[in-house]
Amino acid sequence: MRIDRFLHCIRLLKSRTLAQSLVEEGHVRIDGKRITKTAEEVRVGSVIAFPLHDRIRILRVLSLPDRRGPATEARTHYEELGVDEPKPAT
């Protein structure tokens, strides 16, 4: 499944266009490798890291969604490995 479609289907981004721009700007990593093409494939077991709302989200893909369903269904497709909190300004 394409990375832009995956991020949209699991309801972390409101549109595929937002997901595409995040990828094209080079902010997304799959298994530690920076990607810039929206057609990059995501597979079960992949680890995805990307910035979202001033935090770095790190997810493991558990399954690939067939559709953009409700939030409860979307959360079953990934496991949150961590969220890097922003450092407070001093």
PDB file with one MODEL, atoms N, CA, C and O in Angstrom:
MODEL        1
ATOM      1  N   MET A   1       0.846  -1.167   0.000  1.00  0.00           N
ATOM      2  CA  MET A   1       0.000   0.000   0.000  1.00  0.00           C
ATOM      3  C   MET A   1       0.897   1.237   0.000  1.00  0.00           C
ATOM      4  O   MET A   1       1.943   1.247   0.648  1.00  0.00           O
ATOM      5  N   ARG A   2       0.496   2.257  -0.711  1.00  0.00           N
ATOM      6  CA  ARG A   2       1.248   3.511  -0.768  1.00  0.00           C
ATOM      7  C   ARG A   2       1.234   4.199   0.596  1.00  0.00           C
ATOM      8  O   ARG A   2       0.237   4.149   1.316  1.00  0.00           O
ATOM      9  N   ILE A   3       2.341   4.837   0.939  1.00  0.00           N
ATOM     10  CA  ILE A   3       2.459   5.502   2.240  1.00  0.00           C
ATOM     11  C   ILE A   3       1.418   6.605   2.402  1.00  0.00           C
ATOM     12  O   ILE A   3       0.849   6.748   3.484  1.00  0.00           O
ATOM     13  N   ASP A   4       1.153   7.387   1.360  1.00  0.00           N
ATOM     14  CA  ASP A   4       0.171   8.470   1.490  1.00  0.00           C
ATOM     15  C   ASP A   4      -1.223   7.917   1.756  1.00  0.00           C
ATOM     16  O   ASP A   4      -1.969   8.470   2.564  1.00  0.00           O
ATOM     17  N   ARG A   5      -1.570   6.844   1.088  1.00  0.00           N
ATOM     18  CA  ARG A   5      -2.891   6.225   1.295  1.00  0.00           C
ATOM     19  C   ARG A   5      -2.987   5.612   2.694  1.00  0.00           C
ATOM     20  O   ARG A   5      -4.026   5.710   3.347  1.00  0.00           O
ATOM     21  N   PHE A   6      -1.908   4.983   3.150  1.00  0.00           N
ATOM     22  CA  PHE A   6      -1.917   4.372   4.476  1.00  0.00           C
ATOM     23  C   PHE A   6      -2.140   5.428   5.558  1.00  0.00           C
ATOM     24  O   PHE A   6      -2.992   5.246   6.428  1.00  0.00           O
ATOM     25  N   LEU A   7      -1.387   6.530   5.515  1.00  0.00           N
ATOM     26  CA  LEU A   7      -1.526   7.580   6.538  1.00  0.00           C
ATOM     27  C   LEU A   7      -2.927   8.185   6.531  1.00  0.00           C
ATOM     28  O   LEU A   7      -3.452   8.563   7.579  1.00  0.00           O
ATOM     29  N   HIS A   8      -3.520   8.273   5.363  1.00  0.00           N
ATOM     30  CA  HIS A   8      -4.882   8.797   5.256  1.00  0.00           C
ATOM     31  C   HIS A   8      -5.898   7.780   5.793  1.00  0.00           C
ATOM     32  O   HIS A   8      -6.814   8.152   6.528  1.00  0.00           O
ATOM     33  N   CYS A   9      -5.743   6.513   5.434  1.00  0.00           N
ATOM     34  CA  CYS A   9      -6.707   5.480   5.852  1.00  0.00           C
ATOM     35  C   CYS A   9      -6.693   5.235   7.362  1.00  0.00           C
ATOM     36  O   CYS A   9      -7.727   4.887   7.932  1.00  0.00           O
ATOM     37  N   ILE A  10      -5.551   5.409   8.016  1.00  0.00           N
ATOM     38  CA  ILE A  10      -5.516   5.187   9.462  1.00  0.00           C
ATOM     39  C   ILE A  10      -5.878   6.460  10.228  1.00  0.00           C
ATOM     40  O   ILE A  10      -5.729   6.525  11.448  1.00  0.00           O
ATOM     41  N   ARG A  11      -6.347   7.451   9.509  1.00  0.00           N
ATOM     42  CA  ARG A  11      -6.948   8.660  10.065  1.00  0.00           C
ATOM     43  C   ARG A  11      -5.975   9.536  10.861  1.00  0.00           C
ATOM     44  O   ARG A  11      -6.396  10.235  11.783  1.00  0.00           O
ATOM     45  N   LEU A  12      -4.702   9.510  10.528  1.00  0.00           N
ATOM     46  CA  LEU A  12      -3.767  10.413  11.183  1.00  0.00           C
ATOM     47  C   LEU A  12      -3.669  11.736  10.432  1.00  0.00           C
ATOM     48  O   LEU A  12      -3.294  12.755  11.013  1.00  0.00           O
ATOM     49  N   LEU A  13      -4.003  11.724   9.150  1.00  0.00           N
ATOM     50  CA  LEU A  13      -4.042  12.947   8.352  1.00  0.00           C
ATOM     51  C   LEU A  13      -5.402  13.042   7.683  1.00  0.00           C
ATOM     52  O   LEU A  13      -5.970  12.032   7.268  1.00  0.00           O
ATOM     53  N   LYS A  14      -5.920  14.256   7.579  1.00  0.00           N
ATOM     54  CA  LYS A  14      -7.285  14.437   7.088  1.00  0.00           C
ATOM     55  C   LYS A  14      -7.449  14.159   5.598  1.00  0.00           C
ATOM     56  O   LYS A  14      -8.542  13.810   5.151  1.00  0.00           O
ATOM     57  N   SER A  15      -6.371  14.309   4.825  1.00  0.00           N
ATOM     58  CA  SER A  15      -6.493  14.085   3.391  1.00  0.00           C
ATOM     59  C   SER A  15      -5.230  13.445   2.839  1.00  0.00           C
ATOM     60  O   SER A  15      -4.164  13.510   3.450  1.00  0.00           O
ATOM     61  N   ARG A  16      -5.367  12.830   1.677  1.00  0.00           N
ATOM     62  CA  ARG A  16      -4.188  12.257   1.020  1.00  0.00           C
ATOM     63  C   ARG A  16      -3.258  13.358   0.558  1.00  0.00           C
ATOM     64  O   ARG A  16      -2.045  13.161   0.491  1.00  0.00           O
ATOM     65  N   THR A  17      -3.813  14.513   0.240  1.00  0.00           N
ATOM     66  CA  THR A  17      -2.981  15.638  -0.190  1.00  0.00           C
ATOM     67  C   THR A  17      -2.034  16.062   0.923  1.00  0.00           C
ATOM     68  O   THR A  17      -0.864  16.341   0.662  1.00  0.00           O
ATOM     69  N   LEU A  18      -2.520  16.114   2.162  1.00  0.00           N
ATOM     70  CA  LEU A  18      -1.648  16.437   3.300  1.00  0.00           C
ATOM     71  C   LEU A  18      -0.577  15.364   3.476  1.00  0.00           C
ATOM     72  O   LEU A  18       0.583  15.677   3.745  1.00  0.00           O
ATOM     73  N   ALA A  19      -0.966  14.107   3.324  1.00  0.00           N
ATOM     74  CA  ALA A  19      -0.009  13.009   3.445  1.00  0.00           C
ATOM     75  C   ALA A  19       1.040  13.093   2.339  1.00  0.00           C
ATOM     76  O   ALA A  19       2.224  12.866   2.589  1.00  0.00           O
ATOM     77  N   GLN A  20       0.616  13.415   1.134  1.00  0.00           N
ATOM     78  CA  GLN A  20       1.542  13.523   0.016  1.00  0.00           C
ATOM     79  C   GLN A  20       2.551  14.643   0.237  1.00  0.00           C
ATOM     80  O   GLN A  20       3.740  14.469  -0.028  1.00  0.00           O
ATOM     81  N   SER A  21       2.087  15.784   0.717  1.00  0.00           N
ATOM     82  CA  SER A  21       3.015  16.899   0.937  1.00  0.00           C
ATOM     83  C   SER A  21       4.005  16.578   2.056  1.00  0.00           C
ATOM     84  O   SER A  21       5.171  16.961   1.962  1.00  0.00           O
ATOM     85  N   LEU A  22       3.576  15.892   3.101  1.00  0.00           N
ATOM     86  CA  LEU A  22       4.460  15.498   4.197  1.00  0.00           C
ATOM     87  C   LEU A  22       5.575  14.574   3.677  1.00  0.00           C
ATOM     88  O   LEU A  22       6.737  14.712   4.058  1.00  0.00           O
ATOM     89  N   VAL A  23       5.203  13.642   2.810  1.00  0.00           N
ATOM     90  CA  VAL A  23       6.181  12.710   2.233  1.00  0.00           C
ATOM     91  C   VAL A  23       7.121  13.443   1.277  1.00  0.00           C
ATOM     92  O   VAL A  23       8.338  13.277   1.355  1.00  0.00           O
ATOM     93  N   GLU A  24       6.565  14.248   0.382  1.00  0.00           N
ATOM     94  CA  GLU A  24       7.369  14.932  -0.626  1.00  0.00           C
ATOM     95  C   GLU A  24       8.371  15.912  -0.008  1.00  0.00           C
ATOM     96  O   GLU A  24       9.421  16.173  -0.595  1.00  0.00           O
ATOM     97  N   GLU A  25       8.057  16.452   1.162  1.00  0.00           N
ATOM     98  CA  GLU A  25       8.970  17.366   1.845  1.00  0.00           C
ATOM     99  C   GLU A  25      10.091  16.604   2.560  1.00  0.00           C
ATOM    100  O   GLU A  25      11.004  17.223   3.106  1.00  0.00           O
ATOM    101  N   GLY A  26      10.031  15.271   2.562  1.00  0.00           N
ATOM    102  CA  GLY A  26      11.089  14.457   3.141  1.00  0.00           C
ATOM    103  C   GLY A  26      11.000  14.276   4.643  1.00  0.00           C
ATOM    104  O   GLY A  26      12.010  14.003   5.292  1.00  0.00           O
ATOM    105  N   HIS A  27       9.800  14.423   5.211  1.00  0.00           N
ATOM    106  CA  HIS A  27       9.628  14.314   6.654  1.00  0.00           C
ATOM    107  C   HIS A  27       9.278  12.907   7.142  1.00  0.00           C
ATOM    108  O   HIS A  27       9.200  12.679   8.350  1.00  0.00           O
ATOM    109  N   VAL A  28       9.069  11.968   6.228  1.00  0.00           N
ATOM    110  CA  VAL A  28       8.625  10.625   6.610  1.00  0.00           C
ATOM    111  C   VAL A  28       9.770   9.623   6.425  1.00  0.00           C
ATOM    112  O   VAL A  28      10.516   9.681   5.447  1.00  0.00           O
ATOM    113  N   ARG A  29       9.888   8.713   7.379  1.00  0.00           N
ATOM    114  CA  ARG A  29      10.872   7.628   7.284  1.00  0.00           C
ATOM    115  C   ARG A  29      10.142   6.296   7.410  1.00  0.00           C
ATOM    116  O   ARG A  29       9.242   6.134   8.235  1.00  0.00           O
ATOM    117  N   ILE A  30      10.549   5.355   6.577  1.00  0.00           N
ATOM    118  CA  ILE A  30      10.044   3.989   6.670  1.00  0.00           C
ATOM    119  C   ILE A  30      11.246   3.102   6.962  1.00  0.00           C
ATOM    120  O   ILE A  30      12.201   3.061   6.186  1.00  0.00           O
ATOM    121  N   ASP A  31      11.194   2.400   8.073  1.00  0.00           N
ATOM    122  CA  ASP A  31      12.289   1.539   8.517  1.00  0.00           C
ATOM    123  C   ASP A  31      13.620   2.294   8.558  1.00  0.00           C
ATOM    124  O   ASP A  31      14.663   1.744   8.205  1.00  0.00           O
ATOM    125  N   GLY A  32      13.575   3.552   8.991  1.00  0.00           N
ATOM    126  CA  GLY A  32      14.772   4.362   9.148  1.00  0.00           C
ATOM    127  C   GLY A  32      15.255   5.049   7.887  1.00  0.00           C
ATOM    128  O   GLY A  32      16.201   5.834   7.945  1.00  0.00           O
ATOM    129  N   LYS A  33      14.640   4.780   6.755  1.00  0.00           N
ATOM    130  CA  LYS A  33      15.061   5.358   5.478  1.00  0.00           C
ATOM    131  C   LYS A  33      14.139   6.517   5.112  1.00  0.00           C
ATOM    132  O   LYS A  33      12.922   6.349   5.040  1.00  0.00           O
ATOM    133  N   ARG A  34      14.723   7.698   4.880  1.00  0.00           N
ATOM    134  CA  ARG A  34      13.927   8.865   4.482  1.00  0.00           C
ATOM    135  C   ARG A  34      13.366   8.636   3.090  1.00  0.00           C
ATOM    136  O   ARG A  34      14.080   8.212   2.181  1.00  0.00           O
ATOM    137  N   ILE A  35      12.084   8.920   2.933  1.00  0.00           N
ATOM    138  CA  ILE A  35      11.447   8.752   1.626  1.00  0.00           C
ATOM    139  C   ILE A  35      10.921  10.090   1.140  1.00  0.00           C
ATOM    140  O   ILE A  35      10.576  10.961   1.939  1.00  0.00           O
ATOM    141  N   THR A  36      10.861  10.246  -0.177  1.00  0.00           N
ATOM    142  CA  THR A  36      10.335  11.470  -0.778  1.00  0.00           C
ATOM    143  C   THR A  36       9.323  11.169  -1.875  1.00  0.00           C
ATOM    144  O   THR A  36       8.815  12.087  -2.519  1.00  0.00           O
ATOM    145  N   LYS A  37       9.030   9.908  -2.089  1.00  0.00           N
ATOM    146  CA  LYS A  37       8.061   9.524  -3.116  1.00  0.00           C
ATOM    147  C   LYS A  37       6.813   8.966  -2.450  1.00  0.00           C
ATOM    148  O   LYS A  37       6.887   8.072  -1.606  1.00  0.00           O
ATOM    149  N   THR A  38       5.668   9.505  -2.841  1.00  0.00           N
ATOM    150  CA  THR A  38       4.407   9.084  -2.231  1.00  0.00           C
ATOM    151  C   THR A  38       4.023   7.658  -2.602  1.00  0.00           C
ATOM    152  O   THR A  38       3.174   7.054  -1.947  1.00  0.00           O
ATOM    153  N   ALA A  39       4.637   7.121  -3.640  1.00  0.00           N
ATOM    154  CA  ALA A  39       4.319   5.762  -4.070  1.00  0.00           C
ATOM    155  C   ALA A  39       5.131   4.719  -3.305  1.00  0.00           C
ATOM    156  O   ALA A  39       5.026   3.528  -3.597  1.00  0.00           O
ATOM    157  N   GLU A  40       5.931   5.139  -2.340  1.00  0.00           N
ATOM    158  CA  GLU A  40       6.720   4.189  -1.541  1.00  0.00           C
ATOM    159  C   GLU A  40       5.767   3.219  -0.839  1.00  0.00           C
ATOM    160  O   GLU A  40       4.748   3.629  -0.282  1.00  0.00           O
ATOM    161  N   GLU A  41       6.105   1.953  -0.873  1.00  0.00           N
ATOM    162  CA  GLU A  41       5.232   0.917  -0.331  1.00  0.00           C
ATOM    163  C   GLU A  41       5.414   0.728   1.171  1.00  0.00           C
ATOM    164  O   GLU A  41       6.531   0.763   1.688  1.00  0.00           O
ATOM    165  N   VAL A  42       4.291   0.529   1.859  1.00  0.00           N
ATOM    166  CA  VAL A  42       4.270   0.190   3.276  1.00  0.00           C
ATOM    167  C   VAL A  42       3.844  -1.267   3.365  1.00  0.00           C
ATOM    168  O   VAL A  42       2.912  -1.690   2.681  1.00  0.00           O
ATOM    169  N   ARG A  43       4.519  -2.026   4.199  1.00  0.00           N
ATOM    170  CA  ARG A  43       4.193  -3.440   4.369  1.00  0.00           C
ATOM    171  C   ARG A  43       3.915  -3.726   5.846  1.00  0.00           C
ATOM    172  O   ARG A  43       4.281  -2.932   6.712  1.00  0.00           O
ATOM    173  N   VAL A  44       3.284  -4.833   6.126  1.00  0.00           N
ATOM    174  CA  VAL A  44       3.063  -5.246   7.509  1.00  0.00           C
ATOM    175  C   VAL A  44       4.433  -5.415   8.168  1.00  0.00           C
ATOM    176  O   VAL A  44       5.311  -6.089   7.630  1.00  0.00           O
ATOM    177  N   GLY A  45       4.602  -4.803   9.327  1.00  0.00           N
ATOM    178  CA  GLY A  45       5.872  -4.863  10.041  1.00  0.00           C
ATOM    179  C   GLY A  45       6.740  -3.635   9.838  1.00  0.00           C
ATOM    180  O   GLY A  45       7.711  -3.445  10.570  1.00  0.00           O
ATOM    181  N   SER A  46       6.416  -2.796   8.862  1.00  0.00           N
ATOM    182  CA  SER A  46       7.189  -1.571   8.626  1.00  0.00           C
ATOM    183  C   SER A  46       7.063  -0.640   9.822  1.00  0.00           C
ATOM    184  O   SER A  46       6.028  -0.605  10.489  1.00  0.00           O
ATOM    185  N   VAL A  47       8.121   0.112  10.087  1.00  0.00           N
ATOM    186  CA  VAL A  47       8.099   1.127  11.138  1.00  0.00           C
ATOM    187  C   VAL A  47       8.141   2.482  10.442  1.00  0.00           C
ATOM    188  O   VAL A  47       9.035   2.752   9.640  1.00  0.00           O
ATOM    189  N   ILE A  48       7.164   3.330  10.757  1.00  0.00           N
ATOM    190  CA  ILE A  48       7.035   4.630  10.121  1.00  0.00           C
ATOM    191  C   ILE A  48       7.239   5.713  11.174  1.00  0.00           C
ATOM    192  O   ILE A  48       6.667   5.646  12.262  1.00  0.00           O
ATOM    193  N   ALA A  49       8.055   6.709  10.847  1.00  0.00           N
ATOM    194  CA  ALA A  49       8.284   7.849  11.740  1.00  0.00           C
ATOM    195  C   ALA A  49       8.008   9.123  10.950  1.00  0.00           C
ATOM    196  O   ALA A  49       8.457   9.266   9.813  1.00  0.00           O
ATOM    197  N   PHE A  50       7.259  10.054  11.564  1.00  0.00           N
ATOM    198  CA  PHE A  50       6.938  11.312  10.900  1.00  0.00           C
ATOM    199  C   PHE A  50       6.487  12.335  11.939  1.00  0.00           C
ATOM    200  O   PHE A  50       5.994  11.971  13.007  1.00  0.00           O
ATOM    201  N   PRO A  51       6.659  13.627  11.617  1.00  0.00           N
ATOM    202  CA  PRO A  51       6.212  14.665  12.540  1.00  0.00           C
ATOM    203  C   PRO A  51       4.703  14.916  12.393  1.00  0.00           C
ATOM    204  O   PRO A  51       4.160  14.918  11.289  1.00  0.00           O
ATOM    205  N   LEU A  52       4.059  15.123  13.523  1.00  0.00           N
ATOM    206  CA  LEU A  52       2.632  15.451  13.515  1.00  0.00           C
ATOM    207  C   LEU A  52       2.311  16.252  14.770  1.00  0.00           C
ATOM    208  O   LEU A  52       2.506  15.761  15.882  1.00  0.00           O
ATOM    209  N   HIS A  53       1.829  17.460  14.608  1.00  0.00           N
ATOM    210  CA  HIS A  53       1.470  18.339  15.725  1.00  0.00           C
ATOM    211  C   HIS A  53       2.631  18.547  16.697  1.00  0.00           C
ATOM    212  O   HIS A  53       2.482  18.340  17.901  1.00  0.00           O
ATOM    213  N   ASP A  54       3.785  18.957  16.174  1.00  0.00           N
ATOM    214  CA  ASP A  54       4.979  19.267  16.971  1.00  0.00           C
ATOM    215  C   ASP A  54       5.545  18.065  17.719  1.00  0.00           C
ATOM    216  O   ASP A  54       6.262  18.237  18.705  1.00  0.00           O
ATOM    217  N   ARG A  55       5.239  16.871  17.275  1.00  0.00           N
ATOM    218  CA  ARG A  55       5.760  15.637  17.871  1.00  0.00           C
ATOM    219  C   ARG A  55       6.200  14.698  16.758  1.00  0.00           C
ATOM    220  O   ARG A  55       5.745  14.815  15.620  1.00  0.00           O
ATOM    221  N   ILE A  56       7.072  13.782  17.086  1.00  0.00           N
ATOM    222  CA  ILE A  56       7.467  12.744  16.140  1.00  0.00           C
ATOM    223  C   ILE A  56       6.697  11.483  16.509  1.00  0.00           C
ATOM    224  O   ILE A  56       6.857  10.948  17.606  1.00  0.00           O
ATOM    225  N   ARG A  57       5.864  11.011  15.593  1.00  0.00           N
ATOM    226  CA  ARG A  57       5.089   9.787  15.816  1.00  0.00           C
ATOM    227  C   ARG A  57       5.858   8.610  15.236  1.00  0.00           C
ATOM    228  O   ARG A  57       6.418   8.708  14.144  1.00  0.00           O
ATOM    229  N   ILE A  58       5.887   7.510  15.956  1.00  0.00           N
ATOM    230  CA  ILE A  58       6.557   6.296  15.502  1.00  0.00           C
ATOM    231  C   ILE A  58       5.543   5.155  15.582  1.00  0.00           C
ATOM    232  O   ILE A  58       5.026   4.842  16.654  1.00  0.00           O
ATOM    233  N   LEU A  59       5.268   4.539  14.432  1.00  0.00           N
ATOM    234  CA  LEU A  59       4.230   3.514  14.332  1.00  0.00           C
ATOM    235  C   LEU A  59       4.781   2.237  13.720  1.00  0.00           C
ATOM    236  O   LEU A  59       5.680   2.283  12.881  1.00  0.00           O
ATOM    237  N   ARG A  60       4.245   1.101  14.136  1.00  0.00           N
ATOM    238  CA  ARG A  60       4.520  -0.174  13.472  1.00  0.00           C
ATOM    239  C   ARG A  60       3.230  -0.599  12.783  1.00  0.00           C
ATOM    240  O   ARG A  60       2.160  -0.589  13.392  1.00  0.00           O
ATOM    241  N   VAL A  61       3.336  -0.969  11.518  1.00  0.00           N
ATOM    242  CA  VAL A  61       2.178  -1.389  10.732  1.00  0.00           C
ATOM    243  C   VAL A  61       1.809  -2.820  11.124  1.00  0.00           C
ATOM    244  O   VAL A  61       2.622  -3.735  10.991  1.00  0.00           O
ATOM    245  N   LEU A  62       0.586  -3.007  11.604  1.00  0.00           N
ATOM    246  CA  LEU A  62       0.100  -4.333  11.991  1.00  0.00           C
ATOM    247  C   LEU A  62      -0.681  -5.008  10.867  1.00  0.00           C
ATOM    248  O   LEU A  62      -0.620  -6.227  10.703  1.00  0.00           O
ATOM    249  N   SER A  63      -1.409  -4.212  10.099  1.00  0.00           N
ATOM    250  CA  SER A  63      -2.161  -4.720   8.945  1.00  0.00           C
ATOM    251  C   SER A  63      -2.458  -3.554   8.021  1.00  0.00           C
ATOM    252  O   SER A  63      -2.348  -2.392   8.414  1.00  0.00           O
ATOM    253  N   LEU A  64      -2.832  -3.869   6.797  1.00  0.00           N
ATOM    254  CA  LEU A  64      -3.123  -2.828   5.813  1.00  0.00           C
ATOM    255  C   LEU A  64      -4.641  -2.661   5.690  1.00  0.00           C
ATOM    256  O   LEU A  64      -5.359  -3.634   5.460  1.00  0.00           O
ATOM    257  N   PRO A  65      -5.121  -1.433   5.842  1.00  0.00           N
ATOM    258  CA  PRO A  65      -6.575  -1.208   5.775  1.00  0.00           C
ATOM    259  C   PRO A  65      -7.108  -1.307   4.350  1.00  0.00           C
ATOM    260  O   PRO A  65      -6.410  -0.977   3.391  1.00  0.00           O
ATOM    261  N   ASP A  66      -8.348  -1.764   4.222  1.00  0.00           N
ATOM    262  CA  ASP A  66      -9.010  -1.825   2.923  1.00  0.00           C
ATOM    263  C   ASP A  66      -9.677  -0.503   2.584  1.00  0.00           C
ATOM    264  O   ASP A  66      -9.898  -0.182   1.417  1.00  0.00           O
ATOM    265  N   ARG A  67      -9.993   0.261   3.627  1.00  0.00           N
ATOM    266  CA  ARG A  67     -10.740   1.513   3.441  1.00  0.00           C
ATOM    267  C   ARG A  67     -10.430   2.462   4.582  1.00  0.00           C
ATOM    268  O   ARG A  67      -9.777   2.085   5.555  1.00  0.00           O
ATOM    269  N   ARG A  68     -10.897   3.685   4.461  1.00  0.00           N
ATOM    270  CA  ARG A  68     -10.796   4.662   5.551  1.00  0.00           C
ATOM    271  C   ARG A  68     -12.058   4.519   6.391  1.00  0.00           C
ATOM    272  O   ARG A  68     -13.086   5.128   6.095  1.00  0.00           O
ATOM    273  N   GLY A  69     -11.972   3.722   7.424  1.00  0.00           N
ATOM    274  CA  GLY A  69     -13.129   3.446   8.269  1.00  0.00           C
ATOM    275  C   GLY A  69     -13.144   4.332   9.499  1.00  0.00           C
ATOM    276  O   GLY A  69     -12.425   5.331   9.552  1.00  0.00           O
ATOM    277  N   PRO A  70     -13.947   3.984  10.480  1.00  0.00           N
ATOM    278  CA  PRO A  70     -14.014   4.751  11.715  1.00  0.00           C
ATOM    279  C   PRO A  70     -12.697   4.671  12.485  1.00  0.00           C
ATOM    280  O   PRO A  70     -11.884   3.777  12.251  1.00  0.00           O
ATOM    281  N   ALA A  71     -12.498   5.613  13.402  1.00  0.00           N
ATOM    282  CA  ALA A  71     -11.240   5.710  14.154  1.00  0.00           C
ATOM    283  C   ALA A  71     -10.923   4.425  14.925  1.00  0.00           C
ATOM    284  O   ALA A  71      -9.763   4.019  15.001  1.00  0.00           O
ATOM    285  N   THR A  72     -11.929   3.795  15.486  1.00  0.00           N
ATOM    286  CA  THR A  72     -11.681   2.561  16.250  1.00  0.00           C
ATOM    287  C   THR A  72     -11.124   1.462  15.345  1.00  0.00           C
ATOM    288  O   THR A  72     -10.243   0.704  15.751  1.00  0.00           O
ATOM    289  N   GLU A  73     -11.634   1.381  14.140  1.00  0.00           N
ATOM    290  CA  GLU A  73     -11.129   0.405  13.167  1.00  0.00           C
ATOM    291  C   GLU A  73      -9.727   0.791  12.700  1.00  0.00           C
ATOM    292  O   GLU A  73      -8.863  -0.072  12.545  1.00  0.00           O
ATOM    293  N   ALA A  74      -9.503   2.070  12.478  1.00  0.00           N
ATOM    294  CA  ALA A  74      -8.204   2.555  11.993  1.00  0.00           C
ATOM    295  C   ALA A  74      -7.085   2.234  12.982  1.00  0.00           C
ATOM    296  O   ALA A  74      -5.979   1.881  12.571  1.00  0.00           O
ATOM    297  N   ARG A  75      -7.362   2.353  14.277  1.00  0.00           N
ATOM    298  CA  ARG A  75      -6.336   2.101  15.291  1.00  0.00           C
ATOM    299  C   ARG A  75      -5.889   0.638  15.350  1.00  0.00           C
ATOM    300  O   ARG A  75      -4.828   0.342  15.900  1.00  0.00           O
ATOM    301  N   THR A  76      -6.675  -0.270  14.796  1.00  0.00           N
ATOM    302  CA  THR A  76      -6.284  -1.681  14.807  1.00  0.00           C
ATOM    303  C   THR A  76      -5.202  -1.989  13.774  1.00  0.00           C
ATOM    304  O   THR A  76      -4.631  -3.080  13.792  1.00  0.00           O
ATOM    305  N   HIS A  77      -4.914  -1.060  12.884  1.00  0.00           N
ATOM    306  CA  HIS A  77      -3.955  -1.297  11.805  1.00  0.00           C
ATOM    307  C   HIS A  77      -2.533  -0.878  12.156  1.00  0.00           C
ATOM    308  O   HIS A  77      -1.607  -1.142  11.390  1.00  0.00           O
ATOM    309  N   TYR A  78      -2.346  -0.230  13.303  1.00  0.00           N
ATOM    310  CA  TYR A  78      -0.996   0.179  13.689  1.00  0.00           C
ATOM    311  C   TYR A  78      -0.818   0.118  15.197  1.00  0.00           C
ATOM    312  O   TYR A  78      -1.782   0.116  15.963  1.00  0.00           O
ATOM    313  N   GLU A  79       0.442   0.069  15.596  1.00  0.00           N
ATOM    314  CA  GLU A  79       0.811   0.079  17.009  1.00  0.00           C
ATOM    315  C   GLU A  79       1.697   1.301  17.229  1.00  0.00           C
ATOM    316  O   GLU A  79       2.665   1.518  16.501  1.00  0.00           O
ATOM    317  N   GLU A  80       1.358   2.083  18.226  1.00  0.00           N
ATOM    318  CA  GLU A  80       2.144   3.277  18.551  1.00  0.00           C
ATOM    319  C   GLU A  80       3.380   2.838  19.320  1.00  0.00           C
ATOM    320  O   GLU A  80       3.269   2.298  20.420  1.00  0.00           O
ATOM    321  N   LEU A  81       4.557   3.066  18.746  1.00  0.00           N
ATOM    322  CA  LEU A  81       5.799   2.691  19.408  1.00  0.00           C
ATOM    323  C   LEU A  81       6.326   3.807  20.292  1.00  0.00           C
ATOM    324  O   LEU A  81       7.063   3.561  21.247  1.00  0.00           O
ATOM    325  N   GLY A  82       5.949   5.016  19.973  1.00  0.00           N
ATOM    326  CA  GLY A  82       6.400   6.126  20.802  1.00  0.00           C
ATOM    327  C   GLY A  82       6.050   7.461  20.180  1.00  0.00           C
ATOM    328  O   GLY A  82       5.789   7.578  18.983  1.00  0.00           O
ATOM    329  N   VAL A  83       6.056   8.453  21.038  1.00  0.00           N
ATOM    330  CA  VAL A  83       5.854   9.822  20.606  1.00  0.00           C
ATOM    331  C   VAL A  83       6.955  10.637  21.254  1.00  0.00           C
ATOM    332  O   VAL A  83       7.046  10.704  22.479  1.00  0.00           O
ATOM    333  N   ASP A  84       7.789  11.256  20.437  1.00  0.00           N
ATOM    334  CA  ASP A  84       8.819  12.131  20.984  1.00  0.00           C
ATOM    335  C   ASP A  84       8.204  13.477  21.292  1.00  0.00           C
ATOM    336  O   ASP A  84       7.736  14.171  20.389  1.00  0.00           O
ATOM    337  N   GLU A  85       8.201  13.849  22.545  1.00  0.00           N
ATOM    338  CA  GLU A  85       7.648  15.130  22.967  1.00  0.00           C
ATOM    339  C   GLU A  85       8.615  16.252  22.620  1.00  0.00           C
ATOM    340  O   GLU A  85       9.829  16.049  22.649  1.00  0.00           O
ATOM    341  N   PRO A  86       8.099  17.432  22.291  1.00  0.00           N
ATOM    342  CA  PRO A  86       8.993  18.550  22.019  1.00  0.00           C
ATOM    343  C   PRO A  86       9.700  18.989  23.304  1.00  0.00           C
ATOM    344  O   PRO A  86       9.147  18.897  24.400  1.00  0.00           O
ATOM    345  N   LYS A  87      10.913  19.460  23.142  1.00  0.00           N
ATOM    346  CA  LYS A  87      11.655  19.940  24.307  1.00  0.00           C
ATOM    347  C   LYS A  87      11.164  21.333  24.675  1.00  0.00           C
ATOM    348  O   LYS A  87      10.947  22.164  23.793  1.00  0.00           O
ATOM    349  N   PRO A  88      10.985  21.601  25.972  1.00  0.00           N
ATOM    350  CA  PRO A  88      10.505  22.921  26.352  1.00  0.00           C
ATOM    351  C   PRO A  88      11.532  23.995  26.039  1.00  0.00           C
ATOM    352  O   PRO A  88      12.736  23.783  26.178  1.00  0.00           O
ATOM    353  N   ALA A  89      11.045  25.135  25.622  1.00  0.00           N
ATOM    354  CA  ALA A  89      11.932  26.269  25.322  1.00  0.00           C
ATOM    355  C   ALA A  89      12.488  26.833  26.615  1.00  0.00           C
ATOM    356  O   ALA A  89      11.772  26.962  27.608  1.00  0.00           O
ATOM    357  N   THR A  90      13.746  27.163  26.598  1.00  0.00           N
ATOM    358  CA  THR A  90      14.375  27.735  27.814  1.00  0.00           C
ATOM    359  C   THR A  90      14.772  29.150  27.595  1.00  0.00           C
ATOM    360  O   THR A  90      15.311  29.788  28.500  1.00  0.00           O
TER     361      THR A  90
ENDMDL
END
